[in-house]
């Protein structure tokens, strides 16, 4: 992995996983990671799993699409507030799996970030 790629993903991060509305919270450890949020030098980036729609139940798809639209708007108006909120989600189909201070130092999540697409 080159240093230029690592520098793009330097900074704080949070990993969001999808918990199907029909699942109970006890299965959270096996739920797929669906989005990764980064914060670096005041800039927020939100990257989602390609073809995330295939993972999400049809009943949750519209809800997540609305959330993603909201995230894109809030990145412009309140990026720090959005990052804080996403770093501590605990209810609903999108919850925080982990938050940290240096994505570049976390190789498994860094690899995911490289594969995910910016929204």
C-alpha positions as CSV (number, residue, x, y, z in Angstrom):
1,X,0.0,0.0,0.0
2,X,1.5,3.3,-1.0
3,X,1.8,6.3,1.3
4,X,-0.4,8.4,-0.9
5,X,-3.3,6.1,-0.4
6,X,-2.7,5.9,3.3
7,X,-2.6,9.7,3.6
8,X,-6.1,9.9,1.9
9,X,-7.4,7.7,4.7
10,X,-5.5,9.2,7.6
11,X,-7.6,10.5,10.5
12,X,-10.6,9.5,12.5
13,X,-13.0,6.9,11.2
14,X,-16.1,5.0,12.1
15,X,-17.4,1.7,10.7
16,X,-21.1,1.2,10.2
17,X,-22.8,-2.2,9.9
18,X,-26.1,-3.2,8.7
19,X,-28.5,-5.1,11.0
20,X,-31.6,-6.2,9.2
21,X,-34.7,-4.9,10.8
22,X,-35.9,-8.5,11.2
23,X,-32.7,-9.6,13.0
24,X,-32.2,-9.2,16.7
25,X,-29.3,-7.2,18.1
26,X,-27.6,-10.4,19.3
27,X,-26.4,-11.1,15.7
28,X,-24.6,-7.7,15.5
29,X,-21.1,-9.4,15.4
30,X,-21.9,-11.2,12.2
31,X,-23.7,-8.3,10.5
32,X,-22.0,-7.0,7.3
33,X,-20.1,-3.7,7.3
34,X,-21.9,-1.5,4.8
35,X,-20.3,1.9,5.2
36,X,-17.1,3.6,6.5
37,X,-16.9,7.2,7.5
38,X,-13.7,9.2,7.6
39,X,-12.8,12.6,9.1
40,X,-9.6,14.3,8.1
41,X,-8.7,18.0,8.3
42,X,-12.3,18.9,8.7
43,X,-13.4,16.9,5.7
44,X,-15.9,14.0,6.0
45,X,-16.0,11.2,3.6
46,X,-18.6,8.5,3.5
47,X,-17.9,5.3,1.6
48,X,-20.4,2.5,1.1
49,X,-20.1,-1.1,0.0
50,X,-20.6,-1.5,-3.8
51,X,-23.9,-3.2,-4.4
52,X,-25.0,-2.6,-0.8
53,X,-28.6,-2.9,-2.1
54,X,-28.1,-6.7,-2.6
55,X,-27.3,-7.1,1.1
56,X,-30.1,-4.9,2.5
57,X,-33.6,-6.3,2.9
58,X,-36.1,-4.6,0.6
59,X,-37.9,-3.3,3.6
60,X,-34.8,-1.4,4.7
61,X,-33.6,-0.2,1.3
62,X,-35.6,3.0,1.1
63,X,-34.7,3.9,4.7
64,X,-30.9,3.6,4.0
65,X,-31.3,5.5,0.7
66,X,-32.9,8.4,2.6
67,X,-30.1,8.2,5.2
68,X,-27.5,8.5,2.6
69,X,-29.2,11.5,1.0
70,X,-29.3,13.1,4.5
71,X,-25.6,12.4,5.0
72,X,-24.7,14.1,1.8
73,X,-26.6,17.2,2.8
74,X,-25.2,17.3,6.4
75,X,-21.7,16.8,5.2
76,X,-22.0,20.4,3.8
77,X,-23.8,22.0,6.7
78,X,-22.5,20.2,9.9
79,X,-19.7,17.7,9.1
80,X,-18.4,17.5,12.7
81,X,-21.9,16.9,14.1
82,X,-22.5,14.3,11.5
83,X,-19.3,12.4,12.3
84,X,-20.0,12.5,16.0
85,X,-23.5,11.1,15.4
86,X,-22.3,8.4,13.1
87,X,-19.6,7.4,15.5
88,X,-22.2,6.5,18.1
89,X,-25.3,4.9,16.3
90,X,-26.8,2.2,18.4
91,X,-30.4,1.8,17.1
92,X,-31.9,1.1,13.7
93,X,-30.6,-0.9,10.7
94,X,-27.3,1.1,10.5
95,X,-25.2,1.0,13.7
96,X,-21.7,1.8,14.6
97,X,-19.4,-1.2,14.8
98,X,-16.3,0.6,15.7
99,X,-14.8,4.1,15.8
100,X,-11.1,5.0,15.9
101,X,-8.6,7.7,15.6
102,X,-6.4,6.4,12.7
103,X,-7.8,4.5,9.8
104,X,-4.4,4.3,8.1
105,X,-3.2,2.2,11.0
106,X,-6.1,-0.3,10.8
107,X,-5.3,-2.5,7.8
108,X,-8.6,-4.5,7.6
109,X,-10.7,-1.3,7.6
110,X,-8.3,0.5,5.3
111,X,-8.7,-2.3,2.7
112,X,-12.5,-2.0,3.0
113,X,-12.3,1.8,2.5
114,X,-10.3,1.3,-0.7
115,X,-13.0,-1.1,-2.0
116,X,-16.0,1.0,-1.0
117,X,-17.4,3.9,-3.1
118,X,-17.8,7.5,-2.0
119,X,-21.3,8.7,-1.8
